[in-house]
Amino acid sequence: MTVHTRTACEQDRARCQFIEAGATPSLSYIDDTWTLFNAMPGGELIISMLDQEVGGYGQFSPLFGPYGWLEALRIHPDYQGKGLGKAIYRRYLEKMAEQDITAVGMYTGVANVVSKGLAERFGLSLRGRFAEYTCPVEEPLQASADFGFLPVPQPTRPLPGSPTGNFFVLNRTFYPAEPGALEHFAARGWLFEDGAGSRLIAGARFQPHKALHVAHLEGDDEKCLRFAQALAAEIGAAGLTAVRSVEDGEQDRLFQAQDFIRGAGELITLWLGL
């Protein structure tokens, strides 16, 4: 039997949905990200095959500058342990070289030793442990415009320092807190400032109906969160989500005081070249 990879095509869509349902029945997004993944400049949705049977897939996504993201790797249970995941990682590293990307990362749950072990086999190493906080969106008392925040086309000032953990996280995508990050967020309309010293990064790479992801707070944190709640309600997001380093006690206290629920499990991110 031969394991090989190729680029996904439209005819693979239903099969990828089937693979996802078998591999991660409680975490589904391939249908919502299908167009995003397949149209992404420099990206590739990689199909992994055993002979002529499609058994898995994974996405290679450029982030900004020299950074890339390895995501959505799914192998159907019937094909696990047969080398399909390793084949995807080999293609990941080929894409890394083709795109002149010098650092790539991924995330998984802290208890997922198989996913962590596969990443480590290809040279990635642990760069941090993180907690995820969620809060349902309620009808806001104020409109988002009342808070004075506006999306800015360019950051007006650098970060006062790197966030604890050194990453900004949206949709469980870990963006290194490196030069170019703020410009990347601003270009996508995710960087907001109020002109009075407060600033936040909030947006969604995909599935905006599920959550508005709050990647950074600066200045008046409570005001930033109230604005995020109002904005989420206006765009139809069901909730707010934030991911922070488990070492960030200040943010942990803030989110729990604002009625966010901390997830029972932790997330970890592993990187190569960072």
Buried (B, 14 or more C-beta within 10 A) or exposed (E): EEBEBEEBEEEBBEBBBEBBEBBBEEEEBBEEBBEBBBEBEEBBBBBBBBEEEBBBBBBBBBBBBBBBBBBBBBBBEEBBEBBBBBBBBBBBBBBBEEBEBBBBBBBBBBEBEEBBEBBBEBEBEEBBBBBBBBBBBEEBEEEBEEBBBEBBEEBEEEBEEEBBBBBBBBBBBBBBBBEBBBBBBBEEEBBBBBEEEBBBBBBBBBBBEBBBBBBBBBBBBEBBBBBBBBBBBBBEBBBBBBBBBBEBEEBBEBBEEBEBEBBEEBBBBBBBBB
